[in-house]
């Protein structure tokens, strides 16, 4: 099945999580235009920080999730488009996927 990853910044104690995005495994993160844009943007904005990918289960407490902030910045900069969310089960609305699109891929 494969391991899901998160991007962590040890310098700032921040993380990028991919739980509600269409990728989380190694090949998905590299091949998906949305997660590739999120990762690239974050790395470029935080150059010089101690940043790495790690397995989702190994995250320590004390990291701030900045995923939505980065996504909003990419939307404001015309890189991503937000097309809402897709809820998979109405009885469990917390299980959803954000329908984001990289506008450069058309």
Sine and cosine of phi, psi and omega as CSV:
sin_phi,cos_phi,sin_psi,cos_psi,sin_omega,cos_omega
0.00,0.00,-0.58,0.82,0.04,-1.00
0.99,-0.14,0.36,-0.93,-0.06,-1.00
-0.99,-0.16,0.71,-0.70,0.11,-0.99
-1.00,0.09,0.58,-0.81,-0.05,-1.00
-0.86,-0.51,0.35,-0.94,0.18,-0.98
-0.77,-0.63,0.40,-0.92,0.07,-1.00
-0.99,-0.15,0.81,-0.58,0.01,-1.00
-0.85,-0.52,0.58,-0.82,0.06,-1.00
-0.92,-0.40,0.98,-0.22,-0.01,-1.00
-0.92,0.39,-0.53,0.85,-0.04,-1.00
-0.90,0.44,-0.66,0.75,-0.06,-1.00
-0.96,-0.28,-0.04,1.00,-0.04,-1.00
0.84,0.54,0.72,0.70,0.02,-1.00
-0.88,-0.47,0.36,-0.93,0.09,-1.00
-0.62,-0.79,0.46,-0.89,0.16,-0.99
-0.93,-0.37,0.88,-0.48,0.03,-1.00
-0.96,-0.27,0.52,-0.85,-0.07,-1.00
-0.90,-0.43,0.31,0.95,-0.10,-0.99
-0.85,0.53,-0.63,0.77,-0.04,-1.00
-0.96,-0.27,0.40,0.92,0.01,-1.00
-0.88,-0.47,0.29,-0.96,-0.13,-0.99
-0.98,0.18,0.43,0.90,0.00,-1.00
-0.36,-0.93,0.42,-0.91,0.04,-1.00
-0.23,-0.97,-0.33,0.94,0.02,-1.00
-1.00,-0.08,0.24,-0.97,-0.12,-0.99
-0.79,0.62,-0.84,0.55,-0.06,-1.00
-0.91,0.42,-0.60,0.80,0.01,-1.00
-0.91,0.42,-0.71,0.71,-0.03,-1.00
-0.87,0.49,-0.65,0.76,-0.01,-1.00
-0.97,0.26,-0.58,0.81,-0.11,-0.99
-1.00,-0.01,-0.30,0.95,-0.03,-1.00
-1.00,0.07,0.83,-0.56,-0.06,-1.00
-0.88,0.47,-0.47,0.88,-0.01,-1.00
-0.96,0.28,-0.79,0.62,-0.04,-1.00
-0.94,0.34,-0.52,0.85,0.08,-1.00
-0.90,0.44,-0.64,0.77,0.04,-1.00
-0.92,0.40,-0.68,0.73,0.01,-1.00
-0.88,0.48,-0.75,0.67,-0.03,-1.00
-0.90,0.44,-0.74,0.67,-0.02,-1.00
-0.88,0.48,-0.72,0.69,0.01,-1.00
-0.85,0.53,-0.75,0.66,-0.05,-1.00
-0.89,0.46,-0.69,0.72,0.01,-1.00
-0.88,0.48,-0.68,0.73,-0.01,-1.00
-0.93,0.38,-0.58,0.81,0.00,-1.00
-0.97,0.25,-0.29,0.96,-0.07,-1.00
-0.82,-0.58,0.56,0.83,-0.01,-1.00
-0.82,0.57,0.70,-0.71,0.00,-1.00
1.00,-0.10,-0.27,0.96,0.04,-1.00
-0.98,0.21,0.33,-0.94,0.06,-1.00
-0.99,0.10,1.00,-0.05,-0.10,-0.99
-0.87,-0.49,0.67,-0.74,0.04,-1.00
-0.38,-0.92,0.30,-0.96,0.14,-0.99
-1.00,0.01,0.61,-0.80,0.09,-1.00
-0.59,-0.80,0.31,-0.95,0.01,-1.00
-0.91,0.42,0.65,-0.76,-0.06,-1.00
-0.80,0.60,-0.64,0.77,-0.06,-1.00
-0.95,0.32,-0.26,0.97,-0.09,-1.00
-1.00,-0.08,0.08,1.00,-0.03,-1.00
-0.93,0.36,0.75,-0.66,0.07,-1.00
-0.99,0.11,0.31,-0.95,0.11,-0.99
-0.93,0.36,0.37,-0.93,0.10,-0.99
0.99,-0.15,0.08,1.00,0.06,-1.00
-0.99,-0.11,0.71,-0.70,0.07,-1.00
-1.00,0.05,0.75,-0.66,0.03,-1.00
-0.99,0.13,0.92,-0.38,-0.02,-1.00
-0.96,-0.29,0.25,0.97,-0.06,-1.00
-0.82,0.58,-0.79,0.61,-0.05,-1.00
-0.90,0.43,-0.56,0.83,0.05,-1.00
-0.90,0.45,-0.69,0.73,0.00,-1.00
-0.92,0.40,-0.67,0.74,0.03,-1.00
-0.87,0.49,-0.71,0.70,0.02,-1.00
-0.87,0.49,-0.64,0.77,0.04,-1.00
-0.90,0.44,-0.66,0.75,0.02,-1.00
-0.92,0.39,-0.56,0.83,0.08,-1.00
-0.92,0.40,-0.73,0.68,0.01,-1.00
-0.88,0.47,-0.48,0.87,-0.01,-1.00
-1.00,-0.05,0.16,0.99,0.10,-1.00
0.95,0.31,0.47,0.89,0.01,-1.00
-0.97,-0.23,-0.66,0.75,0.06,-1.00
-0.92,-0.40,0.45,-0.89,0.10,-0.99
-0.85,-0.53,0.72,-0.69,0.00,-1.00
-1.00,-0.09,0.89,-0.46,0.01,-1.00
-0.95,-0.32,0.47,0.88,0.05,-1.00
1.00,0.03,-0.41,-0.91,0.01,-1.00
-0.75,-0.66,0.34,-0.94,0.09,-1.00
-0.87,-0.49,0.93,-0.38,0.04,-1.00
-1.00,0.05,0.77,-0.64,-0.07,-1.00
-1.00,0.07,-0.43,0.90,-0.01,-1.00
-0.54,-0.84,0.90,-0.43,-0.04,-1.00
-0.85,0.53,-0.47,0.88,0.02,-1.00
-0.98,0.21,-0.25,0.97,0.04,-1.00
-0.74,-0.67,0.96,0.28,-0.08,-1.00
-0.91,0.42,-0.21,0.98,0.04,-1.00
-0.98,0.21,-0.12,0.99,0.07,-1.00
-0.98,-0.18,0.99,-0.13,-0.09,-1.00
-0.54,-0.84,0.21,-0.98,0.07,-1.00
-0.81,-0.59,0.75,-0.66,0.10,-1.00
-0.97,0.26,0.74,-0.67,0.00,-1.00
-1.00,-0.09,0.99,0.16,0.01,-1.00
-0.99,-0.17,0.47,-0.88,0.00,-1.00
-0.70,-0.72,0.70,-0.72,0.12,-0.99
-0.99,0.14,0.92,-0.39,-0.12,-0.99
-0.94,0.34,-0.22,0.97,0.03,-1.00
-0.98,0.21,-0.25,0.97,-0.03,-1.00
-0.97,-0.24,1.00,0.07,0.02,-1.00
-0.64,-0.77,0.00,0.00,0.00,0.00
